[in-house]
Amino acid sequence: MAAKQNIWDRAFRVLASLKTGITLLILVGIACATGTFILQRPITEPENMLRAYSPQTLQWLDRLRLTDIYHAPWFILLLAALGVSIICASIDRFPKAWRMIARPYMRTDVHFRSALPMQAHFAAGNASQALMAAEKAMKHAGLRPRRVVENDEVSLYAERNLLSVFSVYVVHTSLLLILAGGIVDAIYGYHGYVTLNKGQSTDQIELRTGENKKLPFTLRCDGAGQENYADGSPKKYWSDLVVLENGRETLKKQIIVNDPLVTHGIRFYQSGYGQSGELESVKFYVTTPGGSPTQVTLAGKNPVQLADGSTLRIAGFIPDAAVREGEIYAKSNNLNNPAFELAVTSPKTAAGERLWLVPTVQPTVQAKESGVTIAIKSFDDVQTTPFTGLQVSHEPGQWAVWAGCLLMAVGMIMAFYLVHQRYWAVAYEDAKTGGTVLWIGTVADKNRDHFQERFDELAKNIREQVAQPARELTHA
């Protein structure tokens, strides 16, 4: 049992040592820096990874999880080890800090007074009056002196900024929160992407790993658009998103870049915008036999009845058409060369007729059976359905990370701007002079050069408060 205790004690001492903490912190920093130099999956496209590294190099980088450092098991273990080191260091040093708070050293002795770096001596005719003068000067300096009585001897004790003793533990707690948030994000967080056309809904997203993940709600896109500057360059993208739960709308928001939709701990960022290649509406100019041209708007594949009783509908649409080997095919989803397959029915016959209308080749076509003429004047009369591209992120540990950052700021302010100061004052009979001597001393845990000036000012005020003219003795 003793051997086991020794092993655990040695392990605790190693983890609690400053050397271990600094070493682990450096290793975490190196790992994070490595993640900025080496391309990371799945943020980087596979083609770019192959262009950047040879197959053999990429194979080893993947094996070592250097292409996904922030989710690698060894990186999580490194964060956990640093957290354990911080906890052990805090436990090891806390008793000393607690003793300083629970049992402060309020009564001085000869050895303590002789060794204190900052101190001053004054000759005083009366011990009681000297202590009253010191007490008055301390209160004027913003201190709250306490009288300490022991063995019929009275002394003064005061301290300031006691909370600064805990500044290191505030910083340690902030680091633990940041590390915990990073570990939670690495294990339970995910990033993905989803594309929605106007009017489309989905309850799944595509993760960066290529897998699909089901959402606890349904997301619908009610609209998407782009605003441009006067020169035509994009000003902003926007999307009108709706969250549906059990068929009911629970949240609506128009998102733009850097203003995401947040629900159920999941963030949807505006990432892209474009045209889907699906037809939303188109304006045709239709002329029936013996009639005049009439503007007709078609949406989707819904048929429209014309004046002579015939019907017109869109049977097919290609936004960027090309002809190869006598067939029409789509080159892209951009509205460069639209082509419409029209279905026209005649009231005279039950059979329908199919026509292809390609504005760049033939802007007007005529149905043989019904005699209906269909024309299109401009590409502006064609509206395709826009789509929105959304980056999706779930980072459940971010609250801990942000809380840790705020707490670290508090800890840094406490560490750099609050100085724990302790003051003592005691009147005693000096064997050498045979008179009463007022001794005052102080100690500060940091910034001692600046604090020396404040102590000298306090000593000067105490000297002036002494009722009986006094002779100043030596300064340490």
C-alpha positions as CSV (number, residue, x, y, z in Angstrom):
1,M,0.0,0.0,0.0
2,A,2.9,2.3,0.8
3,A,4.4,1.7,-2.6
4,K,1.2,2.5,-4.3
5,Q,0.8,5.7,-2.3
6,N,4.3,6.7,-3.2
7,I,3.6,6.1,-6.9
8,W,0.4,8.2,-6.8
9,D,2.2,10.9,-4.8
10,R,5.0,11.1,-7.4
11,A,2.6,11.2,-10.2
12,F,0.7,14.0,-8.5
13,R,3.9,16.0,-8.0
14,V,4.9,15.5,-11.6
15,L,1.5,16.7,-12.9
16,A,1.3,19.6,-10.4
17,S,4.8,20.9,-11.3
18,L,5.1,24.1,-13.3
19,K,7.5,22.4,-15.7
20,T,4.8,19.8,-16.7
21,G,2.2,22.5,-17.2
22,I,4.4,24.6,-19.4
23,T,5.5,21.6,-21.4
24,L,1.9,20.5,-22.1
25,L,0.9,24.1,-22.9
26,I,3.8,24.3,-25.5
27,L,2.7,21.0,-27.0
28,V,-0.9,22.2,-27.4
29,G,0.4,25.4,-29.0
30,I,2.5,23.4,-31.4
31,A,-0.4,21.1,-32.3
32,C,-2.7,24.1,-32.9
33,A,0.0,25.8,-35.0
34,T,0.5,22.6,-37.0
35,G,-3.2,22.7,-37.8
36,T,-2.8,26.0,-39.5
37,F,0.1,24.9,-41.7
38,I,-1.3,21.4,-42.7
39,L,-4.4,21.4,-44.8
40,Q,-7.3,20.1,-42.7
41,R,-10.1,17.8,-43.7
42,P,-12.9,18.1,-44.4
43,I,-12.6,21.9,-44.8
44,T,-10.2,21.4,-47.8
45,E,-11.6,19.7,-50.9
46,P,-10.1,16.3,-51.7
47,E,-8.8,17.5,-55.0
48,N,-6.8,20.3,-53.3
49,M,-5.4,17.8,-50.8
50,L,-4.1,15.7,-53.6
51,R,-2.6,18.7,-55.4
52,A,-0.9,19.8,-52.2
53,Y,0.6,16.5,-51.1
54,S,1.9,13.4,-52.7
55,P,-0.2,10.2,-52.2
56,Q,2.4,8.7,-49.8
57,T,2.7,11.9,-47.7
58,L,-1.1,12.3,-47.6
59,Q,-1.4,8.7,-46.4
60,W,0.9,9.3,-43.5
61,L,-0.7,12.6,-42.6
62,D,-4.1,10.8,-42.5
63,R,-2.8,8.0,-40.4
64,L,-1.4,10.4,-37.8
65,R,-4.6,12.4,-38.0
66,L,-2.6,15.5,-38.8
67,T,-5.2,16.4,-41.5
68,D,-7.9,16.6,-38.8
69,I,-6.0,17.6,-35.7
70,Y,-8.7,19.3,-33.7
71,H,-10.8,16.1,-33.7
72,A,-7.9,13.7,-33.3
73,P,-7.9,11.4,-30.2
74,W,-4.3,12.3,-29.4
75,F,-5.2,16.0,-29.5
76,I,-8.2,15.4,-27.1
77,L,-5.9,13.5,-24.8
78,L,-3.4,16.3,-24.9
79,L,-6.0,18.8,-23.9
80,A,-7.2,16.5,-21.1
81,A,-3.7,16.1,-19.8
82,L,-3.2,19.8,-19.7
83,G,-6.5,20.1,-17.8
84,V,-5.4,17.5,-15.3
85,S,-2.1,19.3,-14.8
86,I,-3.9,22.5,-14.1
87,I,-6.2,20.9,-11.6
88,C,-3.3,19.2,-9.8
89,A,-1.3,22.5,-9.6
90,S,-4.3,24.3,-8.2
91,I,-4.9,21.6,-5.5
92,D,-1.2,21.6,-4.6
93,R,-1.1,25.4,-4.1
94,F,-4.5,26.1,-2.7
95,P,-3.8,25.2,1.0
96,K,-1.2,28.0,1.2
97,A,-3.5,30.5,-0.3
98,W,-6.3,29.4,2.0
99,R,-4.1,29.8,5.1
100,M,-3.3,33.3,4.0
101,I,-7.0,34.1,4.0
102,A,-8.3,32.0,6.9
103,R,-5.4,32.5,9.3
104,P,-3.5,35.7,8.3
105,Y,-0.3,36.5,10.1
106,M,-1.5,39.5,12.1
107,R,1.0,39.5,15.0
108,T,4.7,40.3,14.4
109,D,7.7,39.3,16.3
110,V,11.3,40.5,16.5
111,H,12.6,38.2,13.8
112,F,9.8,39.1,11.4
113,R,10.3,42.8,11.9
114,S,14.0,42.6,11.3
115,A,13.6,40.6,8.0
116,L,10.8,42.6,6.4
117,P,12.1,44.6,3.4
118,M,9.8,47.6,3.7
119,Q,9.6,49.0,7.2
120,A,10.2,52.2,9.2
121,H,10.8,53.2,12.8
122,F,9.7,56.3,14.7
123,A,10.4,57.4,18.2
124,A,7.1,57.9,20.1
125,G,6.6,59.3,23.6
126,N,3.4,57.3,24.2
127,A,2.5,53.9,22.7
128,S,-1.2,54.4,22.8
129,Q,-1.0,57.8,21.1
130,A,1.5,56.4,18.5
131,L,-0.9,53.6,17.6
132,M,-3.8,56.0,17.3
133,A,-1.7,58.1,15.0
134,A,-0.9,55.1,12.8
135,E,-4.5,54.0,12.8
136,K,-5.6,57.5,11.7
137,A,-3.1,57.6,8.9
138,M,-4.0,54.1,7.7
139,K,-7.7,55.0,7.6
140,H,-6.8,58.1,5.6
141,A,-5.0,55.9,3.1
142,G,-8.1,53.8,2.6
143,L,-7.2,50.9,4.8
144,R,-9.2,49.3,7.6
145,P,-6.8,48.6,10.4
146,R,-7.7,46.0,13.0
147,R,-6.4,46.1,16.6
148,V,-4.7,42.9,17.7
149,V,-4.4,42.3,21.4
150,E,-2.1,39.6,22.7
151,N,-0.4,39.3,26.1
152,D,-1.6,42.8,26.9
153,E,0.2,44.2,23.8
154,V,-1.7,46.0,21.2
155,S,-0.8,46.2,17.5
156,L,-2.4,47.1,14.2
157,Y,-3.0,44.9,11.1
158,A,-4.6,45.9,7.8
159,E,-4.7,44.4,4.3
160,R,-6.0,45.3,0.9
161,N,-7.0,43.4,-2.2
162,L,-7.2,40.1,-0.6
163,L,-9.1,38.7,-3.6
164,S,-6.0,39.0,-5.7
165,V,-4.8,35.8,-3.9
166,F,-7.4,34.0,-6.0
167,S,-6.4,35.5,-9.3
168,V,-4.3,32.5,-10.3
169,Y,-7.3,30.1,-9.6
170,V,-9.6,32.3,-11.6
171,V,-7.1,32.0,-14.6
172,H,-6.8,28.3,-14.0
173,T,-10.6,27.9,-14.0
174,S,-10.8,29.9,-17.2
175,L,-8.3,27.6,-18.9
176,L,-10.2,24.5,-17.7
177,L,-13.4,25.9,-19.2
178,I,-11.7,26.6,-22.5
179,L,-10.1,23.1,-22.6
180,A,-13.4,21.5,-21.6
181,G,-15.2,23.4,-24.4
182,G,-12.6,22.3,-26.9
183,I,-12.9,18.6,-25.8
184,V,-16.7,18.7,-26.0
185,D,-16.6,20.3,-29.5
186,A,-14.0,17.7,-30.7
187,I,-16.2,14.8,-29.5
188,Y,-19.8,16.0,-30.0
189,G,-19.5,18.9,-32.4
190,Y,-19.9,18.7,-36.1
191,H,-19.9,20.9,-39.3
192,G,-21.9,20.5,-42.4
193,Y,-23.6,22.1,-45.4
194,V,-27.1,22.2,-46.8
195,T,-28.5,23.6,-50.0
196,L,-32.1,24.7,-50.3
197,N,-34.1,26.0,-53.2
198,K,-36.8,28.5,-52.6
199,G,-39.8,26.7,-51.0
200,Q,-37.8,23.6,-50.3
201,S,-37.6,21.9,-46.8
202,T,-35.2,19.4,-45.3
203,D,-34.5,17.8,-42.0
204,Q,-31.0,16.6,-42.9
205,I,-27.6,18.1,-43.6
206,E,-24.5,16.8,-45.2
207,L,-21.5,16.6,-42.8
208,R,-18.0,17.4,-43.9
209,T,-17.2,13.7,-43.7
210,G,-19.8,13.0,-46.4
211,E,-22.4,11.5,-44.1
212,N,-25.9,12.8,-43.6
213,K,-27.2,13.8,-40.2
214,K,-30.8,14.2,-39.3
215,L,-31.9,17.4,-37.6
216,P,-34.3,17.6,-34.7
217,F,-36.5,19.9,-36.7
218,T,-37.3,20.8,-40.3
219,L,-35.7,23.8,-42.1
220,R,-37.5,25.6,-44.9
221,C,-36.3,28.3,-47.2
222,D,-39.0,30.8,-48.1
223,G,-36.7,33.0,-50.2
224,A,-33.2,33.9,-51.1
225,G,-31.6,36.8,-52.9
226,Q,-28.7,39.0,-53.6
227,E,-28.2,42.7,-53.4
228,N,-25.5,44.4,-55.6
229,Y,-23.6,47.6,-55.5
230,A,-23.9,50.1,-58.4
231,D,-21.0,48.5,-60.2
232,G,-22.8,45.1,-60.1
233,S,-20.5,43.5,-57.4
234,P,-22.4,41.6,-54.7
235,K,-23.3,43.7,-51.6
236,K,-24.9,41.0,-49.5
237,Y,-26.7,37.6,-49.7
238,W,-29.8,36.9,-47.7
239,S,-32.1,34.0,-47.0
240,D,-35.5,33.8,-45.3
241,L,-35.5,30.6,-43.2
242,V,-38.3,29.0,-41.2
243,V,-37.9,26.3,-38.5
244,L,-40.8,23.8,-38.3
245,E,-41.5,21.4,-35.4
246,N,-44.3,19.0,-35.6
247,G,-45.6,20.8,-38.6
248,R,-45.7,24.2,-36.8
249,E,-43.6,27.3,-37.6
250,T,-41.5,28.0,-34.4
251,L,-38.9,30.4,-35.7
252,K,-38.5,32.8,-38.7
253,K,-35.4,34.8,-39.5
254,Q,-33.8,36.5,-42.5
255,I,-30.1,35.7,-42.3
256,I,-27.1,37.4,-43.9
257,V,-23.4,36.9,-43.6
258,N,-22.3,36.9,-40.0
259,D,-25.8,37.0,-38.7
260,P,-26.8,33.3,-38.5
261,L,-30.0,31.5,-37.5
262,V,-29.4,29.8,-34.2
263,T,-31.8,27.1,-32.9
264,H,-31.3,23.9,-30.8
265,G,-27.6,24.8,-30.5
266,I,-27.2,24.7,-34.2
267,R,-26.0,27.6,-36.3
268,F,-26.9,28.2,-40.0
269,Y,-24.6,30.7,-41.7
270,Q,-25.2,32.3,-45.1
271,S,-22.5,30.8,-47.2
272,G,-23.6,30.9,-50.8
273,Y,-26.3,32.0,-53.3
274,G,-27.1,31.2,-56.9
275,Q,-29.7,29.9,-59.3
276,S,-30.8,26.3,-59.1
277,G,-31.6,25.8,-62.7
278,E,-35.2,25.0,-61.9
279,L,-37.8,27.2,-63.6
280,E,-39.9,29.4,-61.2
281,S,-41.9,31.4,-63.8
282,V,-41.7,32.6,-67.4
283,K,-43.7,35.1,-69.5
284,F,-44.8,34.1,-73.0
285,Y,-46.6,36.1,-75.6
286,V,-49.3,33.8,-77.1
287,T,-51.4,34.5,-80.2
288,T,-54.4,32.3,-80.9
289,P,-55.8,32.0,-84.4
290,G,-57.7,35.2,-85.2
291,G,-56.6,36.8,-81.9
292,S,-54.1,39.3,-80.7
293,P,-50.9,38.6,-78.7
294,T,-51.6,38.0,-75.0
295,Q,-49.0,37.8,-72.2
296,V,-49.3,34.5,-70.4
297,T,-47.3,33.7,-67.2
298,L,-46.5,30.0,-66.5
299,A,-45.2,28.8,-63.1
300,G,-43.8,25.3,-62.9
301,K,-45.6,22.7,-64.9
302,N,-49.1,24.0,-64.3
303,P,-51.1,24.3,-67.5
304,V,-52.8,27.6,-68.6
305,Q,-56.0,27.7,-70.7
306,L,-55.9,30.0,-73.7
307,A,-58.6,32.1,-75.3
308,D,-59.5,29.4,-77.9
309,G,-59.8,26.7,-75.4
310,S,-56.4,25.1,-76.0
311,T,-53.9,24.7,-73.1
312,L,-50.3,25.5,-72.7
313,R,-47.8,24.1,-70.2
314,I,-44.1,23.6,-69.8
315,A,-43.1,20.0,-70.1
316,G,-39.4,20.6,-69.8
317,F,-36.8,23.3,-69.1
318,I,-33.1,23.5,-69.7
319,P,-31.4,26.7,-68.4
320,D,-28.2,26.4,-70.5
321,A,-29.0,24.2,-73.5
322,A,-26.7,22.8,-76.2
323,V,-27.3,20.4,-79.0
324,R,-25.2,17.3,-79.5
325,E,-26.0,14.5,-81.9
326,G,-29.5,15.9,-82.4
327,E,-30.3,15.9,-78.7
328,I,-30.6,18.8,-76.3
329,Y,-28.7,18.6,-73.1
330,A,-27.8,21.0,-70.2
331,K,-24.3,22.4,-70.0
332,S,-24.9,24.2,-66.6
333,N,-27.5,25.6,-64.3
334,N,-26.8,29.2,-65.4
335,L,-29.4,31.0,-67.4
336,N,-27.2,31.3,-70.6
337,N,-29.2,29.6,-73.3
338,P,-32.7,28.6,-72.0
339,A,-34.7,26.0,-73.8
340,F,-38.4,25.2,-73.2
341,E,-40.3,22.1,-74.1
342,L,-43.9,23.2,-74.5
343,A,-47.0,21.0,-74.4
344,V,-49.9,22.4,-76.4
345,T,-53.3,20.8,-76.6
346,S,-56.0,21.7,-79.1
347,P,-59.8,21.8,-78.3
348,K,-60.3,20.2,-81.8
349,T,-58.3,17.0,-81.1
350,A,-57.6,15.0,-78.0
351,A,-53.9,14.6,-78.9
352,G,-51.3,17.1,-77.7
353,E,-48.3,18.5,-79.4
354,R,-44.7,19.0,-78.1
355,L,-42.6,22.0,-79.2
356,W,-39.1,23.2,-78.3
357,L,-38.7,26.9,-78.0
358,V,-35.0,28.1,-77.9
359,P,-35.0,32.0,-77.8
360,T,-31.4,32.3,-79.1
361,V,-32.2,30.1,-82.1
362,Q,-35.9,30.6,-82.7
363,P,-37.8,33.0,-80.4
364,T,-41.2,32.1,-81.9
365,V,-42.8,28.7,-82.5
366,Q,-46.3,27.7,-83.8
367,A,-48.3,24.6,-82.9
368,K,-49.5,22.9,-86.1
369,E,-52.8,21.5,-84.8
370,S,-54.1,24.4,-82.8
371,G,-52.3,27.2,-84.8
372,V,-51.2,28.8,-81.5
373,T,-48.1,31.0,-81.8
374,I,-45.8,31.2,-78.8
375,A,-43.0,33.8,-78.4
376,I,-40.6,35.1,-75.8
377,K,-39.0,38.5,-76.0
378,S,-36.3,38.6,-73.4
379,F,-34.3,36.5,-70.9
380,D,-35.7,38.9,-68.3
381,D,-39.0,37.2,-68.7
382,V,-37.4,34.0,-67.4
383,Q,-37.1,33.5,-63.6
384,T,-35.3,30.5,-62.2
385,T,-35.6,29.4,-58.6
386,P,-32.8,30.7,-56.4
387,F,-31.0,28.5,-53.9
388,T,-29.2,29.3,-50.7
389,G,-26.1,27.6,-49.4
390,L,-25.9,27.3,-45.7
391,Q,-22.9,26.4,-43.5
392,V,-24.0,24.4,-40.5
393,S,-22.2,24.1,-37.2
394,H,-22.9,22.5,-33.9
395,E,-20.4,23.5,-31.2
396,P,-21.9,22.6,-27.8
397,G,-18.7,23.5,-26.1
398,Q,-18.6,27.1,-27.3
399,W,-20.4,28.4,-24.3
400,A,-17.7,27.0,-22.1
401,V,-15.0,28.5,-24.4
402,W,-16.6,32.0,-24.3
403,A,-17.2,31.8,-20.5
404,G,-13.5,30.8,-20.1
405,C,-12.3,33.8,-22.2
406,L,-14.4,36.2,-20.2
407,L,-13.3,34.6,-16.9
408,M,-9.7,34.8,-18.1
409,A,-10.0,38.6,-18.7
410,V,-11.3,38.9,-15.1
411,G,-8.4,36.8,-13.8
412,M,-5.9,38.9,-15.7
413,I,-7.3,42.1,-14.3
414,M,-7.1,40.7,-10.8
415,A,-3.6,39.5,-11.4
416,F,-2.1,42.7,-12.9
417,Y,-4.2,45.4,-11.3
418,L,-4.9,44.1,-7.8
419,V,-2.0,43.8,-5.4
420,H,-2.4,42.0,-2.1
421,Q,-1.0,44.4,0.5
422,R,-0.5,43.7,4.2
423,Y,0.4,46.3,6.9
424,W,1.5,46.0,10.5
425,A,2.1,48.6,13.2
426,V,3.3,48.0,16.7
427,A,4.7,50.2,19.5
428,Y,7.3,48.6,21.8
429,E,10.0,49.7,24.3
430,D,13.4,50.0,22.7
431,A,16.1,48.6,25.1
432,K,18.8,50.7,23.4
433,T,17.2,54.1,23.7
434,G,14.9,53.3,26.7
435,G,12.0,54.9,24.9
436,T,8.9,53.9,23.0
437,V,9.3,53.1,19.3
438,L,6.5,52.9,16.7
439,W,7.4,50.3,14.0
440,I,5.4,50.0,10.8
441,G,6.0,47.5,8.0
442,T,4.3,46.2,4.9
443,V,4.6,43.6,2.2
444,A,3.1,43.3,-1.3
445,D,3.0,40.3,-3.5
446,K,4.0,42.1,-6.7
447,N,5.1,45.5,-8.1
448,R,7.2,46.2,-5.1
449,D,9.1,49.2,-6.6
450,H,6.0,51.2,-7.2
451,F,4.5,50.1,-3.9
452,Q,7.7,51.4,-2.1
453,E,6.6,54.9,-3.0
454,R,3.2,54.4,-1.6
455,F,4.6,53.0,1.6
456,D,7.0,55.9,2.0
457,E,4.0,58.3,1.6
458,L,2.1,56.4,4.3
459,A,5.1,56.5,6.6
460,K,5.4,60.2,6.1
461,N,1.8,60.7,7.1
462,I,2.2,58.6,10.2
463,R,5.2,60.6,11.2
464,E,3.1,63.8,10.9
465,Q,0.3,62.3,12.9
466,V,2.5,61.4,15.9
467,A,1.6,63.8,18.6
468,Q,5.0,64.0,20.4
469,P,7.9,65.1,18.4
470,A,9.7,62.0,17.4
471,R,13.1,61.1,16.2
472,E,13.2,58.9,13.2
473,L,15.4,55.8,13.5
474,T,17.0,53.8,10.8
475,H,15.2,52.5,7.7
476,A,15.7,48.9,6.5
